[in-house]
């Protein structure tokens, strides 16, 4: 076989390999991690109320497992998503479970997650409004989490209390892993604030 023929075959093989689609790594799925074990407070033990924690709602653009971010230094109006990192469930679902677990650890069996299981005294509604990583520069980012909590008396559907919860958390690194760490920390902090607010509202009624 001539040298020219060998070179021609090598070029063809290289071209064929180059035409094959590159295999993308599987996306990693994340949640908020294991919650810390915390004993029920004396305040929560004295409440003696039952509460239904309804599934948190979210706008359509947040009802997805994508981890969203914005480049404020480039175009704040455009949102991006990470290609190889995602949430194990939509943020509203993760937040719902996190809140249920946290409140249950404070109020024991008084938390109900299914309206068909038992009648309850109150219903807690959560509306997730913001859950985005924000890049101020290529090397610096923070996350923004915001939701509205509404406490409703179930017997007459009367709104008893409502409060907005918001937090900005600096990400330890300007990437998906940094965002996840910051989201987890912010969610824990906001849930703690929610538990204290809820205990205070139920304790004065």
GROMACS elastic network, one bead per residue, 0.5 to 0.9 nm:
[ bonds ]
;  ai    aj funct       b0    kb
    1     4     6  0.83219   500
    1     5     6  0.64229   500
    1     6     6  0.69021   500
    2     5     6  0.52437   500
    2     6     6  0.64296   500
    2     7     6  0.87800   500
    3     6     6  0.51238   500
    3     7     6  0.62412   500
    3     8     6  0.85982   500
    4     7     6  0.51470   500
    4     8     6  0.61305   500
    4     9     6  0.87281   500
    5     8     6  0.50057   500
    5     9     6  0.62654   500
    5    10     6  0.86555   500
    6     9     6  0.52327   500
    6    10     6  0.62642   500
    6    11     6  0.87097   500
    7    10     6  0.50601   500
    7    11     6  0.61920   500
    7    12     6  0.86584   500
    8    11     6  0.51619   500
    8    12     6  0.62816   500
    8    13     6  0.87349   500
    9    12     6  0.50779   500
    9    13     6  0.61982   500
    9    14     6  0.85955   500
   10    13     6  0.51471   500
   10    14     6  0.61232   500
   10    15     6  0.85451   500
   11    14     6  0.51118   500
   11    15     6  0.60909   500
   11    16     6  0.85989   500
   12    15     6  0.50713   500
   12    16     6  0.61540   500
   12    17     6  0.86645   500
   13    16     6  0.50936   500
   13    17     6  0.62263   500
   13    18     6  0.85800   500
   14    17     6  0.51848   500
   14    18     6  0.61407   500
   14    19     6  0.86713   500
   15    18     6  0.50514   500
   15    19     6  0.62139   500
   15    20     6  0.89549   500
   16    19     6  0.51519   500
   16    20     6  0.66901   500
   17    20     6  0.54468   500
   17    21     6  0.87886   500
   18    21     6  0.78756   500
   18    22     6  0.88308   500
   19    22     6  0.88789   500
   21    24     6  0.89854   500
   24    27     6  0.85875   500
   24    84     6  0.83427   500
   25    28     6  0.88596   500
   25    84     6  0.69716   500
   26    84     6  0.65313   500
   26    85     6  0.86188   500
   27    83     6  0.71040   500
   27    85     6  0.50262   500
   27    86     6  0.66652   500
   28    84     6  0.61357   500
   28    86     6  0.61795   500
   28    87     6  0.81400   500
   28    88     6  0.85488   500
   29    65     6  0.86973   500
   29    84     6  0.87408   500
   29    85     6  0.60972   500
   29    86     6  0.50070   500
   29    87     6  0.51197   500
   29    89     6  0.84461   500
   30    33     6  0.79362   500
   30    85     6  0.76405   500
   30    86     6  0.63155   500
   30    88     6  0.51827   500
   30    89     6  0.83335   500
   30   180     6  0.74859   500
   31    34     6  0.88056   500
   31    86     6  0.89390   500
   31    87     6  0.59249   500
   31    88     6  0.57625   500
   31    89     6  0.75946   500
   31    91     6  0.85773   500
   31    94     6  0.68893   500
   31   180     6  0.78537   500
   31   184     6  0.78683   500
   32    35     6  0.78588   500
   32    94     6  0.74113   500
   32    95     6  0.85251   500
   32    98     6  0.79756   500
   32   180     6  0.74483   500
   32   181     6  0.79558   500
   32   183     6  0.74375   500
   32   185     6  0.81917   500
   32   187     6  0.78638   500
   32   188     6  0.85394   500
   33   184     6  0.72487   500
   34    37     6  0.89326   500
   35    38     6  0.88119   500
   35    98     6  0.77468   500
   35   101     6  0.81948   500
   35   102     6  0.78605   500
   35   188     6  0.80346   500
   36   102     6  0.89901   500
   37   102     6  0.89989   500
   37   105     6  0.79897   500
   38    41     6  0.86756   500
   38   102     6  0.84077   500
   38   105     6  0.67008   500
   38   106     6  0.78603   500
   39   105     6  0.65614   500
   39   106     6  0.67699   500
   40    43     6  0.83453   500
   40    44     6  0.65888   500
   40    45     6  0.69033   500
   40   103     6  0.89259   500
   40   104     6  0.85171   500
   40   105     6  0.56818   500
   40   107     6  0.64754   500
   40   108     6  0.75764   500
   41    44     6  0.53006   500
   41    45     6  0.63840   500
   41    46     6  0.89431   500
   41   105     6  0.88924   500
   41   106     6  0.59873   500
   41   107     6  0.81986   500
   42    45     6  0.50349   500
   42    46     6  0.64435   500
   42   106     6  0.87472   500
   43    46     6  0.54220   500
   43    47     6  0.68188   500
   43   106     6  0.87685   500
   43   199     6  0.70385   500
   43   200     6  0.84640   500
   43   203     6  0.78023   500
   44    47     6  0.53852   500
   44    48     6  0.78995   500
   44   106     6  0.57361   500
   44   107     6  0.54846   500
   44   108     6  0.88934   500
   44   199     6  0.61108   500
   44   203     6  0.82758   500
   45    48     6  0.67409   500
   45   106     6  0.73768   500
   45   107     6  0.61178   500
   45   108     6  0.82448   500
   46    49     6  0.87880   500
   46   107     6  0.89443   500
   46   203     6  0.78538   500
   47    50     6  0.88202   500
   47   107     6  0.79455   500
   47   199     6  0.73348   500
   47   202     6  0.65810   500
   47   203     6  0.58044   500
   48   107     6  0.80999   500
   48   110     6  0.73612   500
   49   107     6  0.85852   500
   49   110     6  0.63145   500
   49   111     6  0.87579   500
   49   120     6  0.79436   500
   49   121     6  0.63990   500
   49   122     6  0.78543   500
   49   202     6  0.76259   500
   50   107     6  0.86920   500
   50   109     6  0.80445   500
   50   111     6  0.59307   500
   50   112     6  0.72510   500
   50   119     6  0.82591   500
   50   120     6  0.50580   500
   50   121     6  0.53220   500
   50   122     6  0.64928   500
   50   123     6  0.87406   500
   51   110     6  0.62016   500
   51   111     6  0.51929   500
   51   112     6  0.59502   500
   51   113     6  0.84758   500
   51   119     6  0.87998   500
   51   120     6  0.54162   500
   51   121     6  0.58628   500
   51   123     6  0.54800   500
   51   124     6  0.69969   500
   51   154     6  0.89640   500
   52   110     6  0.85274   500
   52   111     6  0.60402   500
   52   113     6  0.55706   500
   52   114     6  0.71370   500
   52   115     6  0.68810   500
   52   119     6  0.84485   500
   52   120     6  0.62150   500
   52   121     6  0.79731   500
   52   122     6  0.61749   500
   52   124     6  0.61366   500
   52   125     6  0.87062   500
   52   154     6  0.89848   500
   53    56     6  0.83763   500
   53    96     6  0.77040   500
   53    99     6  0.81765   500
   53   100     6  0.65660   500
   53   111     6  0.69555   500
   53   112     6  0.62048   500
   53   113     6  0.53021   500
   53   114     6  0.80398   500
   53   115     6  0.89921   500
   53   122     6  0.87233   500
   53   123     6  0.60752   500
   53   124     6  0.50656   500
   53   125     6  0.67418   500
   53   126     6  0.83867   500
   54    57     6  0.87907   500
   54    96     6  0.77632   500
   54   112     6  0.86256   500
   54   113     6  0.63938   500
   54   114     6  0.77149   500
   54   115     6  0.82634   500
   54   123     6  0.68576   500
   54   124     6  0.60766   500
   54   125     6  0.55828   500
   54   126     6  0.73413   500
   55    92     6  0.77442   500
   55    93     6  0.69617   500
   55    96     6  0.58987   500
   55    97     6  0.85033   500
   55   113     6  0.79420   500
   55   125     6  0.74037   500
   55   126     6  0.73577   500
   56    92     6  0.53657   500
   56    93     6  0.65827   500
   56    95     6  0.74086   500
   56    96     6  0.56366   500
   56   125     6  0.65150   500
   56   127     6  0.56829   500
   56   128     6  0.67395   500
   57    63     6  0.83833   500
   57    92     6  0.62604   500
   57    93     6  0.83952   500
   57   125     6  0.81631   500
   57   126     6  0.63701   500
   57   128     6  0.60505   500
   57   129     6  0.87844   500
   58    61     6  0.80106   500
   58    62     6  0.59313   500
   58    63     6  0.60180   500
   58    91     6  0.85417   500
   58    92     6  0.62637   500
   58   126     6  0.86963   500
   58   127     6  0.58770   500
   58   129     6  0.64136   500
   58   130     6  0.87355   500
   59    62     6  0.54845   500
   59    63     6  0.63538   500
   59   127     6  0.86143   500
   59   128     6  0.76183   500
   59   129     6  0.71211   500
   60    63     6  0.50017   500
   60    64     6  0.78085   500
   61    64     6  0.70407   500
   62    65     6  0.81066   500
   62    66     6  0.81670   500
   62    68     6  0.86462   500
   62    90     6  0.73155   500
   62    91     6  0.73072   500
   62    92     6  0.79244   500
   62   128     6  0.83103   500
   62   129     6  0.82267   500
   62   130     6  0.79734   500
   62   131     6  0.75452   500
   63    66     6  0.87106   500
   63    90     6  0.56565   500
   63    91     6  0.73588   500
   63    92     6  0.72652   500
   63    93     6  0.89610   500
   64    67     6  0.84858   500
   64    87     6  0.83109   500
   64    89     6  0.74649   500
   64    91     6  0.75301   500
   65    86     6  0.55548   500
   65    88     6  0.65482   500
   65    89     6  0.54131   500
   65    91     6  0.70098   500
   66    81     6  0.59792   500
   66    82     6  0.70068   500
   66    83     6  0.84767   500
   66    85     6  0.76286   500
   66    87     6  0.62438   500
   66    90     6  0.76630   500
   66    91     6  0.89197   500
   67    80     6  0.83251   500
   67    81     6  0.54746   500
   67    82     6  0.59248   500
   67    83     6  0.88307   500
   67    85     6  0.69708   500
   67    86     6  0.53957   500
   67    87     6  0.65551   500
   67    91     6  0.89502   500
   67   131     6  0.86442   500
   67   132     6  0.74744   500
   67   133     6  0.80658   500
   67   176     6  0.76302   500
   67   179     6  0.84624   500
   67   180     6  0.86043   500
   68    79     6  0.66028   500
   68    80     6  0.56223   500
   68    82     6  0.68570   500
   68   131     6  0.76884   500
   68   132     6  0.53715   500
   68   133     6  0.62562   500
   68   134     6  0.88502   500
   69    78     6  0.88070   500
   69    79     6  0.58089   500
   69    80     6  0.52778   500
   69    81     6  0.61324   500
   69    82     6  0.79523   500
   69   131     6  0.89911   500
   69   132     6  0.54254   500
   69   134     6  0.56538   500
   69   135     6  0.73705   500
   69   143     6  0.85429   500
   69   179     6  0.89102   500
   70    73     6  0.88366   500
   70    74     6  0.86168   500
   70    75     6  0.75536   500
   70    76     6  0.59766   500
   70    77     6  0.76698   500
   70    78     6  0.63328   500
   70    80     6  0.60936   500
   70    81     6  0.86949   500
   70   132     6  0.74372   500
   70   133     6  0.63635   500
   70   134     6  0.50558   500
   70   135     6  0.60837   500
   70   136     6  0.88661   500
   71    74     6  0.53442   500
   71    75     6  0.58466   500
   71    76     6  0.57751   500
   71    77     6  0.86031   500
   71    78     6  0.75882   500
   71    79     6  0.77325   500
   71    80     6  0.82961   500
   71   133     6  0.87979   500
   71   134     6  0.62868   500
   71   136     6  0.67639   500
   71   137     6  0.74205   500
   71   138     6  0.80307   500
   71   141     6  0.89877   500
   72    75     6  0.55544   500
   72    77     6  0.80529   500
   72    78     6  0.87879   500
   72   134     6  0.65689   500
   72   135     6  0.56489   500
   72   136     6  0.54263   500
   72   137     6  0.74003   500
   73    76     6  0.70832   500
   73   135     6  0.70849   500
   73   136     6  0.56261   500
   73   137     6  0.57872   500
   73   138     6  0.80977   500
   74    78     6  0.89192   500
   74   136     6  0.89406   500
   74   137     6  0.85565   500
   75    78     6  0.57877   500
   75    79     6  0.86405   500
   76    79     6  0.76218   500
   76   134     6  0.87014   500
   79   132     6  0.89385   500
   81    85     6  0.86064   500
   81    86     6  0.85877   500
   82    85     6  0.55857   500
   82    86     6  0.70757   500
   82   175     6  0.89571   500
   82   176     6  0.70857   500
   83    86     6  0.78641   500
   85   176     6  0.67516   500
   85   177     6  0.85534   500
   86    89     6  0.83830   500
   86   176     6  0.87003   500
   87    90     6  0.63469   500
   87    91     6  0.71335   500
   87    94     6  0.85956   500
   87   180     6  0.88980   500
   88    91     6  0.86663   500
   88    94     6  0.81635   500
   89    92     6  0.81379   500
   89    93     6  0.62424   500
   89    94     6  0.62603   500
   90    93     6  0.54389   500
   90    94     6  0.64628   500
   90    95     6  0.87343   500
   91    94     6  0.50175   500
   91    95     6  0.59558   500
   91    96     6  0.84482   500
   91   128     6  0.83351   500
   91   131     6  0.75779   500
   92    95     6  0.50783   500
   92    96     6  0.60520   500
   92    97     6  0.87257   500
   92   126     6  0.86048   500
   92   127     6  0.81999   500
   92   128     6  0.63095   500
   93    96     6  0.50486   500
   93    97     6  0.63599   500
   93    98     6  0.85773   500
   94    97     6  0.53626   500
   94    98     6  0.61366   500
   94    99     6  0.86569   500
   95    99     6  0.60573   500
   95   100     6  0.85134   500
   95   128     6  0.86406   500
   95   187     6  0.72758   500
   95   191     6  0.86788   500
   96    99     6  0.52416   500
   96   100     6  0.61476   500
   96   101     6  0.86347   500
   96   126     6  0.79411   500
   97   100     6  0.50635   500
   97   101     6  0.61055   500
   97   102     6  0.84777   500
   98   101     6  0.53068   500
   98   102     6  0.61274   500
   98   103     6  0.86269   500
   98   187     6  0.81163   500
   98   188     6  0.80549   500
   98   191     6  0.77651   500
   99   102     6  0.50718   500
   99   103     6  0.59886   500
   99   104     6  0.82580   500
   99   187     6  0.88943   500
   99   188     6  0.87231   500
   99   191     6  0.60183   500
   99   192     6  0.88140   500
   99   194     6  0.84031   500
   99   195     6  0.83329   500
  100   103     6  0.53049   500
  100   104     6  0.58380   500
  100   105     6  0.84932   500
  100   111     6  0.71765   500
  100   112     6  0.83595   500
  100   113     6  0.75902   500
  101   104     6  0.50770   500
  101   105     6  0.61920   500
  101   106     6  0.88232   500
  101   111     6  0.89375   500
  102   105     6  0.52601   500
  102   106     6  0.67084   500
  102   107     6  0.89272   500
  102   188     6  0.87898   500
  102   191     6  0.72301   500
  102   192     6  0.78298   500
  102   195     6  0.76922   500
  103   106     6  0.50664   500
  103   107     6  0.60261   500
  103   108     6  0.78078   500
  103   110     6  0.89519   500
  103   111     6  0.71360   500
  103   191     6  0.84581   500
  103   192     6  0.88239   500
  103   194     6  0.88670   500
  103   195     6  0.62187   500
  104   107     6  0.50322   500
  104   109     6  0.67010   500
  104   110     6  0.71146   500
  104   111     6  0.56407   500
  104   112     6  0.87830   500
  105   108     6  0.55897   500
  105   109     6  0.88694   500
  106   195     6  0.80460   500
  107   110     6  0.56478   500
  107   111     6  0.68699   500
  108   111     6  0.68416   500
  109   112     6  0.76861   500
  110   120     6  0.85473   500
  111   120     6  0.87274   500
  112   115     6  0.73143   500
  112   117     6  0.77405   500
  112   118     6  0.75170   500
  112   119     6  0.87682   500
  112   120     6  0.75792   500
  113   116     6  0.89961   500
  113   117     6  0.82644   500
  114   117     6  0.55896   500
  114   118     6  0.76057   500
  115   118     6  0.62134   500
  115   119     6  0.69385   500
  115   120     6  0.81162   500
  116   119     6  0.78357   500
  119   154     6  0.86266   500
  120   123     6  0.74040   500
  120   153     6  0.89400   500
  120   154     6  0.69204   500
  120   155     6  0.85849   500
  121   152     6  0.87704   500
  121   153     6  0.62486   500
  121   154     6  0.56750   500
  121   155     6  0.70605   500
  122   151     6  0.68477   500
  122   152     6  0.55943   500
  122   155     6  0.80335   500
  122   157     6  0.88338   500
  123   150     6  0.81202   500
  123   151     6  0.59091   500
  123   152     6  0.51453   500
  123   153     6  0.64341   500
  123   154     6  0.60406   500
  123   157     6  0.87779   500
  124   149     6  0.68477   500
  124   150     6  0.57260   500
  124   152     6  0.63718   500
  125   148     6  0.80489   500
  125   149     6  0.57040   500
  125   150     6  0.50885   500
  125   151     6  0.65291   500
  125   152     6  0.78571   500
  126   147     6  0.65979   500
  126   148     6  0.56913   500
  126   150     6  0.65636   500
  127   146     6  0.86584   500
  127   147     6  0.53251   500
  127   148     6  0.51033   500
  127   149     6  0.65972   500
  127   150     6  0.84633   500
  128   131     6  0.77233   500
  128   145     6  0.81669   500
  128   146     6  0.62165   500
  128   148     6  0.66155   500
  128   149     6  0.89000   500
  129   145     6  0.76080   500
  129   146     6  0.53768   500
  129   147     6  0.51425   500
  129   148     6  0.74780   500
  130   144     6  0.64109   500
  130   145     6  0.50059   500
  130   147     6  0.68467   500
  130   166     6  0.85732   500
  131   143     6  0.72543   500
  131   144     6  0.56659   500
  131   146     6  0.67276   500
  131   147     6  0.89646   500
  131   183     6  0.80194   500
  132   142     6  0.86228   500
  132   143     6  0.56703   500
  132   144     6  0.55011   500
  132   145     6  0.68886   500
  132   179     6  0.86189   500
  132   183     6  0.87454   500
  133   141     6  0.67983   500
  133   142     6  0.57535   500
  133   144     6  0.63731   500
  133   145     6  0.89710   500
  133   171     6  0.84334   500
  133   176     6  0.88069   500
  133   179     6  0.62466   500
  133   182     6  0.89986   500
  133   183     6  0.85782   500
  134   137     6  0.89817   500
  134   140     6  0.85833   500
  134   141     6  0.53956   500
  134   142     6  0.52737   500
  134   143     6  0.56976   500
  134   144     6  0.73734   500
  135   138     6  0.65765   500
  135   139     6  0.76897   500
  135   140     6  0.58607   500
  135   142     6  0.65357   500
  135   143     6  0.85785   500
  135   174     6  0.75897   500
  136   139     6  0.79396   500
  136   140     6  0.57185   500
  136   141     6  0.57549   500
  136   142     6  0.78857   500
  137   140     6  0.51589   500
  137   141     6  0.70198   500
  138   141     6  0.79098   500
  138   174     6  0.73564   500
  139   173     6  0.77212   500
  139   174     6  0.55360   500
  139   175     6  0.88349   500
  140   170     6  0.83572   500
  140   171     6  0.77346   500
  140   172     6  0.87406   500
  140   173     6  0.73672   500
  140   174     6  0.56715   500
  141   169     6  0.89805   500
  141   170     6  0.64123   500
  141   171     6  0.56759   500
  141   172     6  0.82217   500
  141   173     6  0.73462   500
  141   174     6  0.54804   500
  141   175     6  0.82004   500
  141   178     6  0.84556   500
  141   179     6  0.80340   500
  142   168     6  0.67205   500
  142   169     6  0.55148   500
  142   172     6  0.84966   500
  142   174     6  0.82725   500
  142   178     6  0.87415   500
  142   179     6  0.73231   500
  142   182     6  0.75104   500
  143   167     6  0.81678   500
  143   168     6  0.56537   500
  143   169     6  0.53473   500
  143   170     6  0.64334   500
  143   171     6  0.67072   500
  143   179     6  0.65759   500
  143   182     6  0.65191   500
  143   183     6  0.65885   500
  143   186     6  0.83696   500
  144   166     6  0.74780   500
  144   167     6  0.59629   500
  144   169     6  0.67517   500
  144   183     6  0.80217   500
  144   186     6  0.83849   500
  145   165     6  0.81668   500
  145   166     6  0.57084   500
  145   167     6  0.54548   500
  145   168     6  0.66304   500
  145   169     6  0.84821   500
  145   183     6  0.74913   500
  145   186     6  0.71083   500
  145   187     6  0.76143   500
  145   190     6  0.87207   500
  146   164     6  0.73173   500
  146   165     6  0.56107   500
  146   167     6  0.65204   500
  146   168     6  0.88999   500
  146   190     6  0.88115   500
  147   163     6  0.86603   500
  147   164     6  0.59386   500
  147   165     6  0.54117   500
  147   166     6  0.65936   500
  148   162     6  0.72159   500
  148   163     6  0.57878   500
  148   165     6  0.60622   500
  148   166     6  0.86524   500
  149   161     6  0.82594   500
  149   162     6  0.55965   500
  149   163     6  0.54284   500
  149   164     6  0.63140   500
  149   165     6  0.75879   500
  149   194     6  0.80016   500
  150   159     6  0.70841   500
  150   160     6  0.77472   500
  150   161     6  0.59596   500
  150   163     6  0.67173   500
  150   164     6  0.88972   500
  151   158     6  0.86239   500
  151   159     6  0.60897   500
  151   160     6  0.56259   500
  151   161     6  0.52085   500
  151   162     6  0.61847   500
  151   163     6  0.89602   500
  151   198     6  0.80937   500
  151   201     6  0.86886   500
  152   155     6  0.89240   500
  152   156     6  0.85400   500
  152   157     6  0.58293   500
  152   158     6  0.55091   500
  152   160     6  0.54832   500
  152   161     6  0.72364   500
  152   162     6  0.88351   500
  153   156     6  0.61563   500
  153   157     6  0.52578   500
  153   158     6  0.52547   500
  153   159     6  0.64717   500
  153   160     6  0.65726   500
  154   158     6  0.72813   500
  155   158     6  0.80269   500
  157   160     6  0.89953   500
  159   162     6  0.75857   500
  160   201     6  0.83784   500
  161   201     6  0.73883   500
  163   194     6  0.89269   500
  163   197     6  0.87129   500
  165   190     6  0.66083   500
  165   193     6  0.80362   500
  165   194     6  0.77586   500
  166   186     6  0.89228   500
  166   190     6  0.73641   500
  167   186     6  0.63826   500
  167   187     6  0.85760   500
  167   189     6  0.83775   500
  167   190     6  0.72213   500
  168   182     6  0.88065   500
  168   186     6  0.73168   500
  169   182     6  0.57289   500
  169   183     6  0.74692   500
  169   185     6  0.76828   500
  169   186     6  0.62027   500
  170   173     6  0.86538   500
  170   178     6  0.87260   500
  170   179     6  0.85665   500
  170   182     6  0.64693   500
  171   174     6  0.66479   500
  171   175     6  0.83668   500
  171   177     6  0.87096   500
  171   179     6  0.55647   500
  171   180     6  0.82482   500
  171   181     6  0.69690   500
  171   182     6  0.50967   500
  171   183     6  0.83452   500
  172   175     6  0.88358   500
  172   177     6  0.85251   500
  172   178     6  0.51195   500
  172   179     6  0.78036   500
  172   181     6  0.74564   500
  172   182     6  0.72482   500
  173   176     6  0.81450   500
  173   177     6  0.71444   500
  173   179     6  0.74431   500
  173   181     6  0.89837   500
  174   177     6  0.80784   500
  174   178     6  0.59269   500
  174   179     6  0.73961   500
  175   178     6  0.53066   500
  175   179     6  0.63317   500
  175   180     6  0.88331   500
  176   179     6  0.50128   500
  176   180     6  0.61940   500
  176   181     6  0.86704   500
  177   180     6  0.51546   500
  177   181     6  0.62788   500
  177   182     6  0.86781   500
  178   181     6  0.52130   500
  178   182     6  0.62457   500
  178   183     6  0.85883   500
  179   182     6  0.51281   500
  179   183     6  0.59710   500
  179   184     6  0.84945   500
  180   183     6  0.50548   500
  180   184     6  0.60673   500
  180   185     6  0.86021   500
  181   184     6  0.52457   500
  181   185     6  0.63235   500
  181   186     6  0.86940   500
  182   185     6  0.51393   500
  182   186     6  0.60602   500
  182   187     6  0.84743   500
  183   186     6  0.51328   500
  183   187     6  0.59776   500
  183   188     6  0.85719   500
  184   187     6  0.51902   500
  184   188     6  0.62616   500
  184   189     6  0.87045   500
  185   188     6  0.52593   500
  185   189     6  0.62795   500
  185   190     6  0.86941   500
  186   189     6  0.51089   500
  186   190     6  0.60704   500
  186   191     6  0.84240   500
  187   190     6  0.51961   500
  187   191     6  0.59626   500
  187   192     6  0.85319   500
  188   191     6  0.51389   500
  188   192     6  0.62172   500
  188   193     6  0.87399   500
  189   192     6  0.51607   500
  189   193     6  0.63904   500
  189   194     6  0.86880   500
  190   194     6  0.60944   500
  190   195     6  0.86296   500
  191   195     6  0.61272   500
  191   196     6  0.86495   500
  192   195     6  0.51409   500
  192   196     6  0.63485   500
  192   197     6  0.86332   500
  193   196     6  0.52428   500
  193   197     6  0.61414   500
  193   198     6  0.85236   500
  194   197     6  0.50672   500
  194   198     6  0.59569   500
  194   199     6  0.84825   500
  195   198     6  0.50841   500
  195   199     6  0.60356   500
  195   200     6  0.85151   500
  196   199     6  0.51872   500
  196   200     6  0.61567   500
  196   201     6  0.86277   500
  197   200     6  0.51661   500
  197   201     6  0.61777   500
  197   202     6  0.86537   500
  198   201     6  0.50932   500
  198   202     6  0.61036   500
  198   203     6  0.82774   500
  199   202     6  0.52439   500
  199   203     6  0.57632   500
  199   204     6  0.86608   500
  200   203     6  0.50167   500
  200   204     6  0.63642   500
  200   205     6  0.89485   500
  201   204     6  0.56782   500
  201   205     6  0.67999   500
  202   205     6  0.54861   500
